[in-house]
Amino acid sequence: MSSPKTRNFLVLCHLFLAALIAPMFILVAITGGNYLFGNKGSTVETALTVPAGAQLDPDAATIEDDVRAILASNDLPQDFEYLRMRSGSITTRPTSRNFVEFSEDGGVWSAALHEPSLQFRMMELHKGHGPQKFKIYQMIAAIALFLIVIGGVLVGLLSRAYRNKTIGSLIVGTIVFALLAFII
């Protein structure tokens, strides 16, 4: 391929991929900006009833069934995708939707239903705590973003008119990134 044909192909790929993942990166920009400005979102928490003497053993093969039984006893849907387990707590996932958090204190389990605000929901998607299918979309978007950036730089390098500007911008961007991330 000649240089103009290569450049045109890269521009088309760059534009196509950018348009496909634009909604994802608009979400990331909004949620990340809100988070940095202090709006982390919130949840409305409602205490749930955990049957007296209920024991949740995160290592038990029946843990998901045990959690579903408690959810059913509170008339809640049992359609979580997986459980996030930490010492003394179990959380249903995804947390980008209504979720339940179980906590253990002195051998006694309690539970709370969390109903997240829009910002909290979007932030959970941003952090990768959404549905499994959305996580796959995020992985594809990450690869696409890498290709978009590399393709954009290559387009700039392949054009004589933009080569020096691209090199200069790349150098300045790399220096600013390195200074802010690792030195200052």
C-alpha distance (Angstrom), angle and dihedral (degrees) to the residues before:
residue distance angle dihedral
M1 . . .
S2 3.75 . .
S3 3.78 119.5 .
P4 3.85 96.1 -101.7
K5 3.81 91.1 48.6
T6 3.80 91.2 47.7
R7 3.79 90.2 47.6
N8 3.81 92.4 49.0
F9 3.81 91.1 48.5
L10 3.82 91.3 49.9
V11 3.81 91.3 47.1
L12 3.82 90.8 51.9
C13 3.82 91.8 47.9
H14 3.80 90.2 46.0
L15 3.81 92.8 51.0
F16 3.81 94.8 42.6
L17 3.81 94.7 49.9
A18 3.82 92.4 42.5
A19 3.80 91.6 52.9
L20 3.81 91.9 47.5
I21 3.78 95.1 53.6
A22 3.81 98.6 32.5
P23 3.84 93.1 103.9
M24 3.80 90.5 54.2
F25 3.78 93.6 51.4
I26 3.79 92.9 44.2
L27 3.83 85.8 56.7
V28 3.82 90.5 48.7
A29 3.82 91.9 48.6
I30 3.81 93.9 48.7
T31 3.79 96.9 43.5
G32 3.78 95.1 40.4
G33 3.80 92.2 47.9
N34 3.81 92.4 46.9
Y35 3.80 90.2 48.4
L36 3.81 92.8 50.5
F37 3.82 90.1 48.4
G38 3.82 89.3 54.0
N39 3.82 101.4 -98.7
K40 3.79 100.9 123.9
G41 3.78 95.5 157.1
S42 3.76 126.2 -122.4
T43 3.76 143.8 -127.5
V44 3.77 131.8 -132.0
E45 3.79 104.8 -128.0
T46 3.79 123.0 -150.3
A47 3.79 121.2 -176.3
L48 3.79 115.4 -123.8
T49 3.78 130.9 -154.9
V50 3.77 116.1 -106.7
P51 3.82 111.6 -167.5
A52 3.80 112.3 -107.1
G53 3.78 111.4 -93.9
A54 3.81 93.2 14.6
Q55 3.76 111.1 155.9
L56 3.76 123.0 -161.5
D57 3.77 113.4 -163.1
P58 3.81 110.2 -169.1
D59 3.81 89.5 -159.2
A60 3.81 94.6 53.0
A61 3.79 118.5 107.7
T62 3.82 87.8 -133.0
I63 3.82 97.4 54.4
E64 3.81 94.5 113.1
D65 3.81 91.2 49.0
D66 3.82 90.3 47.0
V67 3.82 90.8 52.7
R68 3.82 91.5 45.7
A69 3.82 89.9 52.2
I70 3.82 91.2 54.6
L71 3.81 90.8 46.7
A72 3.82 90.4 49.7
S73 3.82 91.1 49.8
N74 3.84 87.0 57.0
D75 3.84 92.5 47.3
L76 3.81 91.5 -113.5
P77 3.81 127.6 140.2
Q78 3.79 114.4 -96.2
D79 3.80 97.4 -153.7
F80 3.81 100.0 115.4
E81 3.81 114.9 142.1
Y82 3.79 99.3 -140.5
L83 3.80 143.0 -23.2
R84 3.77 127.7 -106.3
M85 3.77 107.7 -147.2
R86 3.76 126.9 -164.7
S87 3.75 130.7 162.1
G88 3.80 104.9 -67.9
S89 3.80 96.6 -0.2
I90 3.77 141.3 74.5
T91 3.81 123.1 -171.4
T92 3.79 127.9 -169.9
R93 3.78 114.2 -130.1
P94 2.97 145.1 -108.4
T95 3.79 94.7 53.9
S96 3.80 91.4 -173.0
R97 3.81 85.0 84.4
N98 3.79 132.5 40.0
F99 3.80 106.8 -51.1
V100 3.78 139.9 177.4
E101 3.77 126.0 -129.1
F102 3.80 120.2 -159.9
S103 3.80 119.4 -160.0
E104 3.77 130.6 -170.0
D105 3.78 121.9 -148.5
G106 3.78 118.6 174.0
G107 3.79 93.5 -19.6
V108 3.82 93.2 -51.3
W109 3.79 118.8 113.2
S110 3.80 124.3 -145.4
A111 3.79 129.6 179.2
A112 3.79 139.0 -157.2
L113 3.78 132.6 -167.1
H114 3.81 111.9 -134.6
E115 3.79 119.6 -155.2
P116 3.82 105.8 -167.7
S117 3.79 127.2 -145.3
L118 3.81 119.1 -123.4
Q119 3.84 92.3 -98.6
F120 3.83 91.1 49.6
R121 3.82 90.9 48.8
M122 3.80 92.6 49.1
M123 3.82 91.4 45.4
E124 3.80 90.4 52.5
L125 3.82 88.8 52.4
H126 3.82 88.5 48.4
K127 3.83 90.7 52.5
G128 3.81 93.7 49.0
H129 3.80 96.2 -106.4
G130 3.79 95.0 121.5
P131 3.80 131.1 99.1
Q132 3.81 117.9 -45.5
K133 3.82 92.7 -112.3
F134 3.80 90.1 54.1
K135 3.82 89.1 51.8
I136 3.80 89.3 56.1
Y137 3.81 88.7 50.7
Q138 3.83 88.6 50.9
M139 3.81 91.3 52.6
I140 3.80 90.6 50.8
A141 3.82 89.8 46.8
A142 3.82 90.5 51.9
I143 3.80 91.2 53.6
A144 3.81 90.3 45.1
L145 3.82 91.5 50.8
F146 3.79 90.5 52.1
L147 3.82 90.0 51.0
I148 3.81 91.6 45.9
V149 3.79 92.6 53.7
I150 3.81 94.9 43.8
G151 3.81 90.7 44.9
G152 3.80 91.5 49.9
V153 3.79 92.1 50.9
L154 3.82 91.0 47.0
V155 3.82 91.0 50.5
G156 3.80 88.9 52.5
L157 3.80 92.2 47.9
L158 3.81 93.6 47.6
S159 3.80 92.6 54.9
R160 3.80 114.5 77.9
A161 3.79 90.2 -153.8
Y162 3.81 92.9 56.1
R163 3.80 102.3 29.7
N164 3.83 98.5 96.3
K165 3.82 92.2 41.1
T166 3.80 90.3 50.3
I167 3.81 92.8 48.3
G168 3.81 91.3 46.7
S169 3.81 93.1 48.4
L170 3.80 91.2 46.5
I171 3.80 91.9 51.2
V172 3.82 93.6 46.5
G173 3.81 91.9 45.2
T174 3.79 92.0 49.4
I175 3.81 92.4 48.6
V176 3.83 92.9 48.3
F177 3.82 90.7 47.4
A178 3.81 93.0 48.6
L179 3.80 93.7 45.8
L180 3.80 95.5 48.0
A181 3.80 96.3 39.3
F182 3.79 102.2 40.6
I183 3.78 113.8 10.2
I184 3.81 114.8 32.1
